[in-house]
Each structure stands twice: as structure tokens, then as C-alpha cells.
Amino acid sequence: MSERTETSTTWANKDGSLTTELAAGPVRFKDELSGDWRDVDVELAELGDGSVAAKAHPLGLRLAGKSGTPARSLKAAQSEPATDLVTLGQGDGAITLQWRGGLPAPAIDGTRATYENAVPGADVVVESTRMGFEQFVEVKEKPGKDGFSYTLPLRTKGLKAEQQPDGSVLFTDKKSKKTAVMPAPVMWDATVDPASGEHTRRAAVAMKIVKVKDGVDLVLTPDAKFLANPATKYPVTVDPSASSLSNVFDTYVQQGETVDWSNDVELDLGNPGTKNDADGTPRTAHSFISWNTTPISDALVMDAKLSLWNFHSGNYTGTSCPNQSWSVWSAGAASTSSRWTAEPAWIAEKATSTETRGNASCTSQPDGWINADVTTMVQEWASAKAAKSHMGLRAPDEDNTGQWKRVNSANAASNPPKLTVTYNYRPRTGTKQEAGPPFFSYSGAYVVNTLTPTLRDTFVDPNGDKVNGTFQIFDSATNAQVGNVIVSPWVNSGQVASVTVPAGVLANGKTYKFRTSPYDGTHYITGWSEWKTFTVDTLPPVAPTGITSTDYPSTSWVKGAGQAGTFTVTPTGTDHNWLGPWTA
């Protein structure tokens, strides 16, 4: 393993190629104390002081332990002191969501902490995600006449919290850089459609932002009619969440939904077979992923595979489990503002796959990875030297509910989307063209003293592959190639590659130019080096008529050995170049 980043891992292969696995979310982070890489592990664990923390979270997610006495009622809780419930980040970049009133000791189950009966009739739940957290209030029974409005104090230290037109909250630092987002909250009851796996009965949650001295108060008011509806199946979940914003991103949009789903732990694609109550339209979904493709910039891609963890599919027909198609597109960049009515551009379909997993009725298709060959698209990204690259996922036939799929997102606790790319790089253009002997240049041009000179250059291969060089010679006066191209023996990357010009190619007194092109056994560069000029001069210059010096006269010793002196050399003609300095 030669290279690591938060979202990529690179290996060197025996054949000289490289393989990089790109993740849609962070898979490791640098420990601030040790400076070492740590693998992300968002599973929760109780600490010695009774508090709770994710085992290895990129933003150091921390949760409350038992604290005080829970309020007697939701209404009474609004006048209780606030308790830190969950903190994301550190220092001036920290976000702390609080709960009014005391909290019982949480029950820990993997990534989920449940504070049972934090108020009578409702549990408070915090779920650790790869880039943030989800905080739920699970209302276990129909509220009384006082309703179910409640306040969550949000403390932001060095961050500014502003409510956006869509109801979400955007956090920015002192330099106005966007650091985190809390989407507009939603609520749903316990009804689950067996085919789609979705909570089909949803409603909006009104959220009012009240600015206070050290942050904001989030005043949440779930839909009273939804809570009172006899068709509502309890428990009802109210879901505000928060995630950091980074150079990778994913989200999905769904017909009928008007909120941001970039914090969700899943991506959806296709037609689930359910319809929106308001207008009867299908709840069709599209997903989008933005990748950090800097590690493969300018690479020559040999193979690229997209892998998604598929935990639910709609492919069961009642008697069989046929594989169902899904497609990968080149797309525009998604954002927290992306919606079904304002989604990124769909540029071109680049790949299709029929791999399908995740249907509980299909014993041969348990949850697992589904893959698509995206070599062509990833080569386009690499050739564009794009720092960020974007794809869209959708069902090819959005009338076919069998193509419905739910897969893990970058925020999932495990198995986020990944790209596995095998590639090579072209060797780099030579940087040190020389001709000789004697390998001296005069104003950038060389003079050689033989008709069979040595030409040489130094090539670097980014993969460390051995390279050879192809040398091409032209007559400078006629601009015509002389002789055949000459190929050097193989040398290690960074070492000098040289060739000897065979007899009969060059003539004394003429000026030539040569250029080079390296080859690493798989790829040439696309083009040639710059030209380097040399002149053939096989005749020695006429001896000078005299050499005199007052520092070292011929008749006596004035200066000693190793001391600098001045000499006057009188040449006979013009067939010479001066070389120096000299040491006596």
C-alpha cells in the first residue's frame, strides 16, 4: 500500500499498474494526537464517565450518558435546563444538540443509542453515521391535548447557523465556508410498504429557528393532524439530523419529496410501486454521487468498477427473483438543494448492470455488493483531470417496479459506495537531453567530437516502471529525418537512457537535432520532447600561438599550487570554444 487519503486507498500491482479504491465517504481519518490513520468505526461505546462516543469517528461524535431526572412531561421539559445530548466536531467547529430536561442512561445497540422515556410516551434516539448523526424522537402514543411541540437548543460556538428557504439549517465558519447541514426535519409512522421497504406515511415537521446568545433554538412542531389521524400507526418518528460537508457527497431525490436527503444512510433508485397521496404520482427516486477523483487524475484507466451495497430490491415476482437492470449516468453535481423538481443534469448513460441483491424473499440474493463496469466514464474523468466527478443512478425503466433498489449511502455505518480503479500512467517526457562526448553545451547546443556520438535522456515513470527511450534525429538544415529511430535499452525510472548513433548516419561539420519519446512497456507519451541541437566536429582546433600569465610566468614561481591565476591564451583561428575554469 503506497498511498492513503480519507476516501482512497492505493496499491501497487505486480505488473506495475496501480489500483485505487475510492470511497464515497470517509473510510479513515488522521488522529490529531498520534498523527496516524484510523479506520472509521461509528459503533457506539460507553466511556468510563458514563458518556457515550463513537469508537472512531472523523468528527469525534460524543453522546450524553445518564444526566439528571427526565421531565414529567413534554410541556414541563420546555422550562427545564438544557443537557448536552450529542456533539459533533471540536473547538470552534463543534455543533452541540441539547435536550431540555434530564436523560436516562442510554441503551446502546451498535450505532444506535436509545434514551427510553426521555419524556413520558417518547424515546430520544441518536444514531451515529459516517459523517454526522441522526437524532430521532420516537413518539410511542398519541399526544394529549397539549400537542407535541418541543425545543432542541443547538449550540454552535464558532459556527453561524442560518435557516435556508427549504427549512434546512446551514452552518458556516468565520470565513463563511460551509461546514455542515441539518436538513428540514420529517416524520413518519410505523407503516412500512412490504414491496418497497419504505415508510409510506410521512408528513412535514415545522421547524422555527430562534437565535440566542450562543447558538439557536430549534422549535419543532410535528403535524398535529398526522398525529391525531386514526390511520397513523405508532410509534411516530420525528427526524432532524446533521452531517459535515466534505469534498465527497451523495444524495437522492424522490418524486413528491421536498426535503434534502443528503444526510440519509441510503440511496434509492427506481419506482417503489407506491404513490404520493397528494397527486397519485409514483414515488420514483434518482441518486447522485460526487467522487474525489484527484488520485486518478490523468491516469490511463484499465478497469473501473462501481460497487453499491444493495440491502433492498423490488425484484421478487412471487415465484422468482429475476435480476433487474439499473444504470449509471454521467451527471451534474448534486447539492443539498437538489430535489426531484431541481435535480442535476443527466448528461449521458455510461453503464448498465443487472446485478441485484437484498430481497428477503430471495434466498439466493442476500444483502451484498452489486457492481457495474464504469471504465469508460472513469477514463473520461481521469483525462479531464477532474478533482471532483459526478454520477447519477437510476432505473432504465421507471414503470418497472421490479427495478426498485435501496443501497447504502456514504453516510452508512458500513459499506459505503466505492469505485475500484486499476490504471497506469504514461512515462513523463524526458527532461535532460544531452549529446557527446564531451557532453558540453554552448548556449544550449552541443558539439560532439565523433561521428558515432552518444545521445541520452532521463525519463521518469510515475508508476516506477522500467522505461526505454526512442531517439529520432533530424538534419537541422533540411528538417529531414536521418537514419532510423534508435531505441535505448531498458533502464530504471529516473536513470539515464542512452543510445549510440551508428556509423554512416552523421557527417562532420553538420548540425543535427534530436528528440525523444519514452515507453514503459505499456504506454508511450502522447508526443515528443523538445528538440536538442548538436554539431559534429571531429577535427581538433589548431593549437594557440601563445599562453602567458603574470601569476605563473614561464621563468619563475610567483604563486603556489592550487592558487588562482590569470592566463592569456592567443588562439590561431576561430575553430574553438572556451571551457573552464582550470586549476593549476
Secondary structure as a PSIPRED ss2 file (coil, helix, strand):
# PSIPRED VFORMAT (PSIPRED V4.0)

   1 M C   1.000  0.000  0.000
   2 S C   1.000  0.000  0.000
   3 E E   0.000  0.000  1.000
   4 R E   0.000  0.000  1.000
   5 T C   1.000  0.000  0.000
   6 E C   1.000  0.000  0.000
   7 T C   1.000  0.000  0.000
   8 S E   0.000  0.000  1.000
   9 T E   0.000  0.000  1.000
  10 T E   0.000  0.000  1.000
  11 W E   0.000  0.000  1.000
  12 A E   0.000  0.000  1.000
  13 N C   1.000  0.000  0.000
  14 K C   1.000  0.000  0.000
  15 D C   1.000  0.000  0.000
  16 G C   1.000  0.000  0.000
  17 S C   1.000  0.000  0.000
  18 L E   0.000  0.000  1.000
  19 T E   0.000  0.000  1.000
  20 T E   0.000  0.000  1.000
  21 E E   0.000  0.000  1.000
  22 L E   0.000  0.000  1.000
  23 A E   0.000  0.000  1.000
  24 A C   1.000  0.000  0.000
  25 G C   1.000  0.000  0.000
  26 P C   1.000  0.000  0.000
  27 V C   1.000  0.000  0.000
  28 R E   0.000  0.000  1.000
  29 F E   0.000  0.000  1.000
  30 K E   0.000  0.000  1.000
  31 D C   1.000  0.000  0.000
  32 E C   1.000  0.000  0.000
  33 L C   1.000  0.000  0.000
  34 S C   1.000  0.000  0.000
  35 G C   1.000  0.000  0.000
  36 D C   1.000  0.000  0.000
  37 W E   0.000  0.000  1.000
  38 R E   0.000  0.000  1.000
  39 D E   0.000  0.000  1.000
  40 V C   1.000  0.000  0.000
  41 D E   0.000  0.000  1.000
  42 V E   0.000  0.000  1.000
  43 E E   0.000  0.000  1.000
  44 L E   0.000  0.000  1.000
  45 A E   0.000  0.000  1.000
  46 E E   0.000  0.000  1.000
  47 L C   1.000  0.000  0.000
  48 G C   1.000  0.000  0.000
  49 D C   1.000  0.000  0.000
  50 G C   1.000  0.000  0.000
  51 S C   1.000  0.000  0.000
  52 V E   0.000  0.000  1.000
  53 A E   0.000  0.000  1.000
  54 A E   0.000  0.000  1.000
  55 K E   0.000  0.000  1.000
  56 A E   0.000  0.000  1.000
  57 H C   1.000  0.000  0.000
  58 P C   1.000  0.000  0.000
  59 L C   1.000  0.000  0.000
  60 G C   1.000  0.000  0.000
  61 L C   1.000  0.000  0.000
  62 R E   0.000  0.000  1.000
  63 L E   0.000  0.000  1.000
  64 A C   1.000  0.000  0.000
  65 G C   1.000  0.000  0.000
  66 K C   1.000  0.000  0.000
  67 S E   0.000  0.000  1.000
  68 G C   1.000  0.000  0.000
  69 T C   1.000  0.000  0.000
  70 P C   1.000  0.000  0.000
  71 A C   1.000  0.000  0.000
  72 R C   1.000  0.000  0.000
  73 S C   1.000  0.000  0.000
  74 L H   0.000  1.000  0.000
  75 K H   0.000  1.000  0.000
  76 A H   0.000  1.000  0.000
  77 A H   0.000  1.000  0.000
  78 Q C   1.000  0.000  0.000
  79 S C   1.000  0.000  0.000
  80 E C   1.000  0.000  0.000
  81 P C   1.000  0.000  0.000
  82 A E   0.000  0.000  1.000
  83 T E   0.000  0.000  1.000
  84 D E   0.000  0.000  1.000
  85 L E   0.000  0.000  1.000
  86 V E   0.000  0.000  1.000
  87 T E   0.000  0.000  1.000
  88 L E   0.000  0.000  1.000
  89 G C   1.000  0.000  0.000
  90 Q C   1.000  0.000  0.000
  91 G H   0.000  1.000  0.000
  92 D H   0.000  1.000  0.000
  93 G H   0.000  1.000  0.000
  94 A C   1.000  0.000  0.000
  95 I E   0.000  0.000  1.000
  96 T E   0.000  0.000  1.000
  97 L E   0.000  0.000  1.000
  98 Q E   0.000  0.000  1.000
  99 W E   0.000  0.000  1.000
 100 R E   0.000  0.000  1.000
 101 G C   1.000  0.000  0.000
 102 G C   1.000  0.000  0.000
 103 L E   0.000  0.000  1.000
 104 P C   1.000  0.000  0.000
 105 A C   1.000  0.000  0.000
 106 P C   1.000  0.000  0.000
 107 A E   0.000  0.000  1.000
 108 I E   0.000  0.000  1.000
 109 D E   0.000  0.000  1.000
 110 G C   1.000  0.000  0.000
 111 T C   1.000  0.000  0.000
 112 R E   0.000  0.000  1.000
 113 A E   0.000  0.000  1.000
 114 T E   0.000  0.000  1.000
 115 Y E   0.000  0.000  1.000
 116 E E   0.000  0.000  1.000
 117 N E   0.000  0.000  1.000
 118 A E   0.000  0.000  1.000
 119 V E   0.000  0.000  1.000
 120 P C   1.000  0.000  0.000
 121 G C   1.000  0.000  0.000
 122 A E   0.000  0.000  1.000
 123 D E   0.000  0.000  1.000
 124 V E   0.000  0.000  1.000
 125 V E   0.000  0.000  1.000
 126 V E   0.000  0.000  1.000
 127 E E   0.000  0.000  1.000
 128 S E   0.000  0.000  1.000
 129 T E   0.000  0.000  1.000
 130 R C   1.000  0.000  0.000
 131 M C   1.000  0.000  0.000
 132 G E   0.000  0.000  1.000
 133 F E   0.000  0.000  1.000
 134 E E   0.000  0.000  1.000
 135 Q E   0.000  0.000  1.000
 136 F E   0.000  0.000  1.000
 137 V E   0.000  0.000  1.000
 138 E E   0.000  0.000  1.000
 139 V E   0.000  0.000  1.000
 140 K C   1.000  0.000  0.000
 141 E C   1.000  0.000  0.000
 142 K C   1.000  0.000  0.000
 143 P C   1.000  0.000  0.000
 144 G C   1.000  0.000  0.000
 145 K C   1.000  0.000  0.000
 146 D C   1.000  0.000  0.000
 147 G C   1.000  0.000  0.000
 148 F C   1.000  0.000  0.000
 149 S C   1.000  0.000  0.000
 150 Y E   0.000  0.000  1.000
 151 T E   0.000  0.000  1.000
 152 L E   0.000  0.000  1.000
 153 P E   0.000  0.000  1.000
 154 L E   0.000  0.000  1.000
 155 R E   0.000  0.000  1.000
 156 T C   1.000  0.000  0.000
 157 K C   1.000  0.000  0.000
 158 G C   1.000  0.000  0.000
 159 L C   1.000  0.000  0.000
 160 K E   0.000  0.000  1.000
 161 A E   0.000  0.000  1.000
 162 E E   0.000  0.000  1.000
 163 Q E   0.000  0.000  1.000
 164 Q C   1.000  0.000  0.000
 165 P C   1.000  0.000  0.000
 166 D C   1.000  0.000  0.000
 167 G C   1.000  0.000  0.000
 168 S C   1.000  0.000  0.000
 169 V E   0.000  0.000  1.000
 170 L E   0.000  0.000  1.000
 171 F E   0.000  0.000  1.000
 172 T E   0.000  0.000  1.000
 173 D C   1.000  0.000  0.000
 174 K C   1.000  0.000  0.000
 175 K C   1.000  0.000  0.000
 176 S C   1.000  0.000  0.000
 177 K C   1.000  0.000  0.000
 178 K E   0.000  0.000  1.000
 179 T E   0.000  0.000  1.000
 180 A E   0.000  0.000  1.000
 181 V E   0.000  0.000  1.000
 182 M E   0.000  0.000  1.000
 183 P C   1.000  0.000  0.000
 184 A C   1.000  0.000  0.000
 185 P C   1.000  0.000  0.000
 186 V E   0.000  0.000  1.000
 187 M E   0.000  0.000  1.000
 188 W E   0.000  0.000  1.000
 189 D C   1.000  0.000  0.000
 190 A C   1.000  0.000  0.000
 191 T C   1.000  0.000  0.000
 192 V E   0.000  0.000  1.000
 193 D C   1.000  0.000  0.000
 194 P C   1.000  0.000  0.000
 195 A C   1.000  0.000  0.000
 196 S C   1.000  0.000  0.000
 197 G C   1.000  0.000  0.000
 198 E C   1.000  0.000  0.000
 199 H E   0.000  0.000  1.000
 200 T C   1.000  0.000  0.000
 201 R C   1.000  0.000  0.000
 202 R E   0.000  0.000  1.000
 203 A E   0.000  0.000  1.000
 204 A E   0.000  0.000  1.000
 205 V E   0.000  0.000  1.000
 206 A E   0.000  0.000  1.000
 207 M E   0.000  0.000  1.000
 208 K E   0.000  0.000  1.000
 209 I E   0.000  0.000  1.000
 210 V E   0.000  0.000  1.000
 211 K E   0.000  0.000  1.000
 212 V E   0.000  0.000  1.000
 213 K C   1.000  0.000  0.000
 214 D C   1.000  0.000  0.000
 215 G E   0.000  0.000  1.000
 216 V E   0.000  0.000  1.000
 217 D E   0.000  0.000  1.000
 218 L E   0.000  0.000  1.000
 219 V E   0.000  0.000  1.000
 220 L E   0.000  0.000  1.000
 221 T E   0.000  0.000  1.000
 222 P E   0.000  0.000  1.000
 223 D C   1.000  0.000  0.000
 224 A H   0.000  1.000  0.000
 225 K H   0.000  1.000  0.000
 226 F H   0.000  1.000  0.000
 227 L H   0.000  1.000  0.000
 228 A H   0.000  1.000  0.000
 229 N C   1.000  0.000  0.000
 230 P C   1.000  0.000  0.000
 231 A C   1.000  0.000  0.000
 232 T C   1.000  0.000  0.000
 233 K C   1.000  0.000  0.000
 234 Y C   1.000  0.000  0.000
 235 P C   1.000  0.000  0.000
 236 V E   0.000  0.000  1.000
 237 T E   0.000  0.000  1.000
 238 V E   0.000  0.000  1.000
 239 D E   0.000  0.000  1.000
 240 P C   1.000  0.000  0.000
 241 S E   0.000  0.000  1.000
 242 A E   0.000  0.000  1.000
 243 S E   0.000  0.000  1.000
 244 S E   0.000  0.000  1.000
 245 L C   1.000  0.000  0.000
 246 S C   1.000  0.000  0.000
 247 N C   1.000  0.000  0.000
 248 V C   1.000  0.000  0.000
 249 F E   0.000  0.000  1.000
 250 D E   0.000  0.000  1.000
 251 T E   0.000  0.000  1.000
 252 Y E   0.000  0.000  1.000
 253 V E   0.000  0.000  1.000
 254 Q E   0.000  0.000  1.000
 255 Q C   1.000  0.000  0.000
 256 G C   1.000  0.000  0.000
 257 E C   1.000  0.000  0.000
 258 T C   1.000  0.000  0.000
 259 V C   1.000  0.000  0.000
 260 D C   1.000  0.000  0.000
 261 W C   1.000  0.000  0.000
 262 S C   1.000  0.000  0.000
 263 N C   1.000  0.000  0.000
 264 D C   1.000  0.000  0.000
 265 V C   1.000  0.000  0.000
 266 E E   0.000  0.000  1.000
 267 L E   0.000  0.000  1.000
 268 D E   0.000  0.000  1.000
 269 L E   0.000  0.000  1.000
 270 G E   0.000  0.000  1.000
 271 N C   1.000  0.000  0.000
 272 P C   1.000  0.000  0.000
 273 G C   1.000  0.000  0.000
 274 T C   1.000  0.000  0.000
 275 K E   0.000  0.000  1.000
 276 N C   1.000  0.000  0.000
 277 D C   1.000  0.000  0.000
 278 A C   1.000  0.000  0.000
 279 D C   1.000  0.000  0.000
 280 G C   1.000  0.000  0.000
 281 T C   1.000  0.000  0.000
 282 P E   0.000  0.000  1.000
 283 R C   1.000  0.000  0.000
 284 T C   1.000  0.000  0.000
 285 A E   0.000  0.000  1.000
 286 H E   0.000  0.000  1.000
 287 S E   0.000  0.000  1.000
 288 F E   0.000  0.000  1.000
 289 I E   0.000  0.000  1.000
 290 S E   0.000  0.000  1.000
 291 W E   0.000  0.000  1.000
 292 N E   0.000  0.000  1.000
 293 T C   1.000  0.000  0.000
 294 T H   0.000  1.000  0.000
 295 P H   0.000  1.000  0.000
 296 I H   0.000  1.000  0.000
 297 S C   1.000  0.000  0.000
 298 D C   1.000  0.000  0.000
 299 A C   1.000  0.000  0.000
 300 L E   0.000  0.000  1.000
 301 V E   0.000  0.000  1.000
 302 M E   0.000  0.000  1.000
 303 D E   0.000  0.000  1.000
 304 A E   0.000  0.000  1.000
 305 K E   0.000  0.000  1.000
 306 L E   0.000  0.000  1.000
 307 S E   0.000  0.000  1.000
 308 L E   0.000  0.000  1.000
 309 W E   0.000  0.000  1.000
 310 N E   0.000  0.000  1.000
 311 F E   0.000  0.000  1.000
 312 H E   0.000  0.000  1.000
 313 S E   0.000  0.000  1.000
 314 G C   1.000  0.000  0.000
 315 N C   1.000  0.000  0.000
 316 Y C   1.000  0.000  0.000
 317 T C   1.000  0.000  0.000
 318 G C   1.000  0.000  0.000
 319 T C   1.000  0.000  0.000
 320 S C   1.000  0.000  0.000
 321 C C   1.000  0.000  0.000
 322 P C   1.000  0.000  0.000
 323 N C   1.000  0.000  0.000
 324 Q C   1.000  0.000  0.000
 325 S C   1.000  0.000  0.000
 326 W E   0.000  0.000  1.000
 327 S E   0.000  0.000  1.000
 328 V E   0.000  0.000  1.000
 329 W E   0.000  0.000  1.000
 330 S E   0.000  0.000  1.000
 331 A E   0.000  0.000  1.000
 332 G C   1.000  0.000  0.000
 333 A C   1.000  0.000  0.000
 334 A C   1.000  0.000  0.000
 335 S C   1.000  0.000  0.000
 336 T C   1.000  0.000  0.000
 337 S C   1.000  0.000  0.000
 338 S C   1.000  0.000  0.000
 339 R E   0.000  0.000  1.000
 340 W C   1.000  0.000  0.000
 341 T C   1.000  0.000  0.000
 342 A E   0.000  0.000  1.000
 343 E C   1.000  0.000  0.000
 344 P C   1.000  0.000  0.000
 345 A C   1.000  0.000  0.000
 346 W E   0.000  0.000  1.000
 347 I E   0.000  0.000  1.000
 348 A E   0.000  0.000  1.000
 349 E E   0.000  0.000  1.000
 350 K E   0.000  0.000  1.000
 351 A E   0.000  0.000  1.000
 352 T E   0.000  0.000  1.000
 353 S E   0.000  0.000  1.000
 354 T C   1.000  0.000  0.000
 355 E C   1.000  0.000  0.000
 356 T C   1.000  0.000  0.000
 357 R C   1.000  0.000  0.000
 358 G C   1.000  0.000  0.000
 359 N C   1.000  0.000  0.000
 360 A C   1.000  0.000  0.000
 361 S C   1.000  0.000  0.000
 362 C C   1.000  0.000  0.000
 363 T C   1.000  0.000  0.000
 364 S C   1.000  0.000  0.000
 365 Q C   1.000  0.000  0.000
 366 P C   1.000  0.000  0.000
 367 D C   1.000  0.000  0.000
 368 G E   0.000  0.000  1.000
 369 W E   0.000  0.000  1.000
 370 I E   0.000  0.000  1.000
 371 N E   0.000  0.000  1.000
 372 A E   0.000  0.000  1.000
 373 D E   0.000  0.000  1.000
 374 V C   1.000  0.000  0.000
 375 T H   0.000  1.000  0.000
 376 T H   0.000  1.000  0.000
 377 M H   0.000  1.000  0.000
 378 V H   0.000  1.000  0.000
 379 Q H   0.000  1.000  0.000
 380 E H   0.000  1.000  0.000
 381 W H   0.000  1.000  0.000
 382 A H   0.000  1.000  0.000
 383 S H   0.000  1.000  0.000
 384 A C   1.000  0.000  0.000
 385 K C   1.000  0.000  0.000
 386 A C   1.000  0.000  0.000
 387 A C   1.000  0.000  0.000
 388 K E   0.000  0.000  1.000
 389 S E   0.000  0.000  1.000
 390 H E   0.000  0.000  1.000
 391 M E   0.000  0.000  1.000
 392 G E   0.000  0.000  1.000
 393 L E   0.000  0.000  1.000
 394 R E   0.000  0.000  1.000
 395 A C   1.000  0.000  0.000
 396 P C   1.000  0.000  0.000
 397 D C   1.000  0.000  0.000
 398 E C   1.000  0.000  0.000
 399 D C   1.000  0.000  0.000
 400 N C   1.000  0.000  0.000
 401 T H   0.000  1.000  0.000
 402 G H   0.000  1.000  0.000
 403 Q H   0.000  1.000  0.000
 404 W C   1.000  0.000  0.000
 405 K E   0.000  0.000  1.000
 406 R E   0.000  0.000  1.000
 407 V E   0.000  0.000  1.000
 408 N E   0.000  0.000  1.000
 409 S C   1.000  0.000  0.000
 410 A C   1.000  0.000  0.000
 411 N C   1.000  0.000  0.000
 412 A C   1.000  0.000  0.000
 413 A C   1.000  0.000  0.000
 414 S C   1.000  0.000  0.000
 415 N C   1.000  0.000  0.000
 416 P C   1.000  0.000  0.000
 417 P C   1.000  0.000  0.000
 418 K E   0.000  0.000  1.000
 419 L E   0.000  0.000  1.000
 420 T E   0.000  0.000  1.000
 421 V E   0.000  0.000  1.000
 422 T E   0.000  0.000  1.000
 423 Y E   0.000  0.000  1.000
 424 N E   0.000  0.000  1.000
 425 Y C   1.000  0.000  0.000
 426 R C   1.000  0.000  0.000
 427 P C   1.000  0.000  0.000
 428 R C   1.000  0.000  0.000
 429 T C   1.000  0.000  0.000
 430 G C   1.000  0.000  0.000
 431 T C   1.000  0.000  0.000
 432 K C   1.000  0.000  0.000
 433 Q C   1.000  0.000  0.000
 434 E E   0.000  0.000  1.000
 435 A E   0.000  0.000  1.000
 436 G E   0.000  0.000  1.000
 437 P C   1.000  0.000  0.000
 438 P C   1.000  0.000  0.000
 439 F C   1.000  0.000  0.000
 440 F C   1.000  0.000  0.000
 441 S E   0.000  0.000  1.000
 442 Y E   0.000  0.000  1.000
 443 S C   1.000  0.000  0.000
 444 G C   1.000  0.000  0.000
 445 A E   0.000  0.000  1.000
 446 Y E   0.000  0.000  1.000
 447 V E   0.000  0.000  1.000
 448 V E   0.000  0.000  1.000
 449 N C   1.000  0.000  0.000
 450 T C   1.000  0.000  0.000
 451 L C   1.000  0.000  0.000
 452 T C   1.000  0.000  0.000
 453 P C   1.000  0.000  0.000
 454 T E   0.000  0.000  1.000
 455 L E   0.000  0.000  1.000
 456 R E   0.000  0.000  1.000
 457 D E   0.000  0.000  1.000
 458 T E   0.000  0.000  1.000
 459 F C   1.000  0.000  0.000
 460 V C   1.000  0.000  0.000
 461 D C   1.000  0.000  0.000
 462 P C   1.000  0.000  0.000
 463 N C   1.000  0.000  0.000
 464 G C   1.000  0.000  0.000
 465 D C   1.000  0.000  0.000
 466 K C   1.000  0.000  0.000
 467 V E   0.000  0.000  1.000
 468 N E   0.000  0.000  1.000
 469 G E   0.000  0.000  1.000
 470 T E   0.000  0.000  1.000
 471 F E   0.000  0.000  1.000
 472 Q E   0.000  0.000  1.000
 473 I E   0.000  0.000  1.000
 474 F E   0.000  0.000  1.000
 475 D E   0.000  0.000  1.000
 476 S C   1.000  0.000  0.000
 477 A C   1.000  0.000  0.000
 478 T C   1.000  0.000  0.000
 479 N C   1.000  0.000  0.000
 480 A E   0.000  0.000  1.000
 481 Q E   0.000  0.000  1.000
 482 V C   1.000  0.000  0.000
 483 G C   1.000  0.000  0.000
 484 N C   1.000  0.000  0.000
 485 V C   1.000  0.000  0.000
 486 I E   0.000  0.000  1.000
 487 V E   0.000  0.000  1.000
 488 S C   1.000  0.000  0.000
 489 P C   1.000  0.000  0.000
 490 W C   1.000  0.000  0.000
 491 V E   0.000  0.000  1.000
 492 N C   1.000  0.000  0.000
 493 S C   1.000  0.000  0.000
 494 G C   1.000  0.000  0.000
 495 Q C   1.000  0.000  0.000
 496 V E   0.000  0.000  1.000
 497 A E   0.000  0.000  1.000
 498 S E   0.000  0.000  1.000
 499 V E   0.000  0.000  1.000
 500 T E   0.000  0.000  1.000
 501 V C   1.000  0.000  0.000
 502 P C   1.000  0.000  0.000
 503 A C   1.000  0.000  0.000
 504 G C   1.000  0.000  0.000
 505 V C   1.000  0.000  0.000
 506 L C   1.000  0.000  0.000
 507 A C   1.000  0.000  0.000
 508 N C   1.000  0.000  0.000
 509 G C   1.000  0.000  0.000
 510 K C   1.000  0.000  0.000
 511 T E   0.000  0.000  1.000
 512 Y E   0.000  0.000  1.000
 513 K E   0.000  0.000  1.000
 514 F E   0.000  0.000  1.000
 515 R E   0.000  0.000  1.000
 516 T E   0.000  0.000  1.000
 517 S E   0.000  0.000  1.000
 518 P E   0.000  0.000  1.000
 519 Y E   0.000  0.000  1.000
 520 D C   1.000  0.000  0.000
 521 G C   1.000  0.000  0.000
 522 T C   1.000  0.000  0.000
 523 H C   1.000  0.000  0.000
 524 Y E   0.000  0.000  1.000
 525 I C   1.000  0.000  0.000
 526 T C   1.000  0.000  0.000
 527 G C   1.000  0.000  0.000
 528 W C   1.000  0.000  0.000
 529 S C   1.000  0.000  0.000
 530 E C   1.000  0.000  0.000
 531 W C   1.000  0.000  0.000
 532 K E   0.000  0.000  1.000
 533 T E   0.000  0.000  1.000
 534 F E   0.000  0.000  1.000
 535 T E   0.000  0.000  1.000
 536 V E   0.000  0.000  1.000
 537 D C   1.000  0.000  0.000
 538 T C   1.000  0.000  0.000
 539 L C   1.000  0.000  0.000
 540 P C   1.000  0.000  0.000
 541 P C   1.000  0.000  0.000
 542 V C   1.000  0.000  0.000
 543 A C   1.000  0.000  0.000
 544 P C   1.000  0.000  0.000
 545 T C   1.000  0.000  0.000
 546 G E   0.000  0.000  1.000
 547 I E   0.000  0.000  1.000
 548 T E   0.000  0.000  1.000
 549 S C   1.000  0.000  0.000
 550 T C   1.000  0.000  0.000
 551 D C   1.000  0.000  0.000
 552 Y C   1.000  0.000  0.000
 553 P C   1.000  0.000  0.000
 554 S C   1.000  0.000  0.000
 555 T C   1.000  0.000  0.000
 556 S C   1.000  0.000  0.000
 557 W C   1.000  0.000  0.000
 558 V C   1.000  0.000  0.000
 559 K C   1.000  0.000  0.000
 560 G C   1.000  0.000  0.000
 561 A C   1.000  0.000  0.000
 562 G C   1.000  0.000  0.000
 563 Q C   1.000  0.000  0.000
 564 A C   1.000  0.000  0.000
 565 G C   1.000  0.000  0.000
 566 T C   1.000  0.000  0.000
 567 F C   1.000  0.000  0.000
 568 T E   0.000  0.000  1.000
 569 V E   0.000  0.000  1.000
 570 T E   0.000  0.000  1.000
 571 P C   1.000  0.000  0.000
 572 T C   1.000  0.000  0.000
 573 G C   1.000  0.000  0.000
 574 T C   1.000  0.000  0.000
 575 D C   1.000  0.000  0.000
 576 H C   1.000  0.000  0.000
 577 N C   1.000  0.000  0.000
 578 W C   1.000  0.000  0.000
 579 L C   1.000  0.000  0.000
 580 G C   1.000  0.000  0.000
 581 P C   1.000  0.000  0.000
 582 W C   1.000  0.000  0.000
 583 T C   1.000  0.000  0.000
 584 A C   1.000  0.000  0.000
